[in-house]
Amino acid sequence: QAVFGVVGGRSVSGIISLLVKEPLPWEKVHVFLLDERLVGKGSPESNATALAPLFNRARFHPFLVYGTEPVSPLPALHRYEAELAEVGGRFDLLLLRAGGDGHLASLFPRHPALADAHQGFILVEDAPKPPPRRMSASRPLLLSATSGLVLFYGEGKRHALKLFEDPSVPENVCPAKLTLSLSHHSMI
């Protein structure tokens, strides 16, 4: 089996739509979301809503929280961590997309969530991009992955790529640099 962590976004969806056509043993691949916007069921802003149809041959594990207020996402976070623990508790491969500011998943530059030491999924209550409530893989969870790929796709990511390539810029300014700590990493 393999455990694959993915983020949402048009560029990632395009890559995944090509990847799932490959003759791989998808029935042995567990796919987890690395972040999710806490929006209503079926919302077009939901990563699960966008990605679930692409993974019809894999074992897709959506992060399920319905409603935005006053539903507490904490029980869902604990369930999601338990699901990941059942398949080994870590990722074999990450497919990430850097945001224009260099963020990964819902770990934003200079945000307190970057310092959260929890080895699992965390709640981000005040994301600088809408919606403000999100679930994210923590920094330690991302760093426990075996390998990862980070995409810098489109003109809007040029600034993030410059930050990523600048050795003087720390991870708290460009969270995409977290991928440099993985055993195997690539950037596109």
C-alpha positions in Angstrom: 0.0 0.0 0.0 1.0 3.7 -0.4 -0.3 6.8 1.4 -0.5 9.9 -0.9 -1.2 13.4 0.5 -2.6 16.0 -1.8 -3.8 19.6 -1.8 -6.5 21.2 -3.9 -6.3 23.7 -6.6 -6.7 23.7 -10.4 -3.0 22.9 -11.2 -3.0 20.0 -8.8 -6.3 18.7 -10.1 -4.9 18.8 -13.7 -1.9 16.7 -12.7 -4.0 14.3 -10.7 -6.4 13.8 -13.7 -3.4 12.7 -15.8 -1.8 10.7 -13.0 -4.9 8.5 -12.3 -4.9 7.4 -15.9 -1.6 5.6 -15.3 -1.8 1.8 -14.9 -0.9 1.7 -11.2 -2.5 -0.4 -8.5 -4.8 2.4 -7.4 -6.8 0.1 -5.2 -3.7 0.0 -2.9 -3.3 3.8 -2.7 -4.8 5.7 0.2 -5.3 9.4 -0.6 -5.6 12.0 2.1 -6.1 15.7 1.9 -3.3 17.9 3.3 -5.7 20.8 3.8 -9.3 21.5 3.6 -11.4 24.6 3.8 -14.1 24.3 6.4 -17.1 25.0 4.2 -20.4 23.2 3.8 -20.9 19.8 2.2 -20.7 19.9 -1.5 -19.3 23.4 -1.6 -17.2 24.2 -4.7 -14.6 25.6 -2.4 -14.1 22.2 -0.8 -10.9 20.3 -1.9 -12.8 17.0 -1.2 -15.6 18.0 -3.5 -13.1 18.8 -6.3 -10.8 15.8 -5.9 -13.1 12.9 -4.9 -14.3 12.3 -8.5 -10.7 12.0 -9.7 -9.8 9.3 -7.3 -12.6 6.8 -8.1 -10.0 3.9 -8.3 -8.0 4.8 -5.2 -9.1 4.7 -1.5 -9.9 8.4 -1.1 -10.2 9.6 2.5 -12.1 13.0 2.5 -12.0 15.2 5.5 -15.6 15.5 6.5 -17.0 18.5 8.5 -20.4 19.7 7.5 -21.3 23.3 8.1 -19.1 26.2 9.1 -20.6 27.5 12.4 -21.0 26.4 15.1 -19.9 22.9 14.1 -16.6 21.9 15.9 -14.1 20.4 13.5 -12.1 18.8 16.3 -13.9 15.5 16.3 -13.4 15.3 12.6 -9.6 16.1 13.0 -9.3 13.2 15.5 -11.2 10.8 13.2 -9.0 11.9 10.3 -5.8 11.3 12.3 -7.2 7.9 13.3 -7.8 7.0 9.6 -4.2 8.0 8.8 -2.9 6.0 11.7 -4.6 2.9 10.4 -2.5 3.1 7.2 0.8 3.9 8.9 0.4 7.4 10.3 2.6 9.1 7.6 2.7 9.9 3.9 4.8 8.1 1.3 4.3 10.9 -1.2 3.1 14.5 -1.0 1.7 16.5 -3.9 1.8 20.2 -2.9 1.2 23.5 -4.6 2.9 26.6 -3.3 0.7 29.6 -2.9 1.7 33.0 -4.2 3.0 33.9 -0.8 4.9 30.6 -0.5 2.3 28.8 1.7 1.9 25.0 1.7 -1.4 23.3 2.6 -2.8 25.8 5.1 0.5 26.7 6.6 0.9 30.4 5.8 4.0 32.6 6.2 4.6 33.9 9.7 1.4 32.2 10.9 1.3 30.5 14.4 0.2 27.2 12.8 3.7 26.8 11.4 5.0 26.4 15.0 2.3 23.9 16.0 4.3 20.8 17.1 1.3 18.4 16.9 2.2 15.3 14.7 -1.1 15.2 12.8 -3.8 17.5 11.5 -4.4 20.9 13.0 -7.1 23.5 13.0 -6.2 26.9 11.4 -8.8 29.4 12.7 -7.5 32.6 11.2 -6.0 31.8 7.8 -5.0 35.0 5.9 -6.9 33.8 2.8 -10.6 33.1 2.8 -12.1 31.1 4.2 -10.4 31.7 7.5 -11.2 28.3 9.1 -9.3 25.4 7.6 -7.8 22.0 8.5 -4.1 21.4 7.6 -1.5 18.8 7.9 1.0 20.1 10.6 4.6 20.9 9.9 5.8 17.8 11.7 3.3 15.6 9.7 4.5 17.0 6.4 8.1 16.5 7.4 7.5 12.9 8.3 6.7 12.1 4.6 9.2 10.1 2.6 9.0 12.3 -0.5 7.3 15.3 -1.9 6.7 17.4 -5.0 5.9 21.1 -4.8 4.5 23.0 -7.7 5.0 26.6 -8.5 2.6 27.0 -11.4 1.5 30.2 -13.0 2.7 33.8 -13.0 1.2 34.4 -9.6 3.7 32.0 -8.1 6.8 33.8 -9.4 7.4 35.6 -6.1 7.0 32.4 -4.1 9.6 30.7 -6.3 12.0 33.5 -5.8 11.6 33.1 -2.0 12.0 29.4 -2.3 15.2 29.7 -4.3 16.7 32.3 -2.0 18.9 30.5 0.7 18.6 33.5 3.1 14.8 33.2 3.3 13.7 31.0 6.3 10.8 28.5 6.3 8.6 30.7 8.4 8.7 33.3 5.5 8.4 30.7 2.8 6.7 27.5 4.1 7.3 25.8 0.7 10.9 25.4 1.9 9.7 22.6 4.3 9.9 20.2 1.3 13.7 20.7 1.2 13.9 18.7 4.5 12.2 15.6 3.0 14.4 12.7 2.0 13.3 13.0 -1.6 11.9 16.2 -3.0 11.3 17.8 -6.3 10.0 21.1 -7.5 8.2 22.0 -10.7 
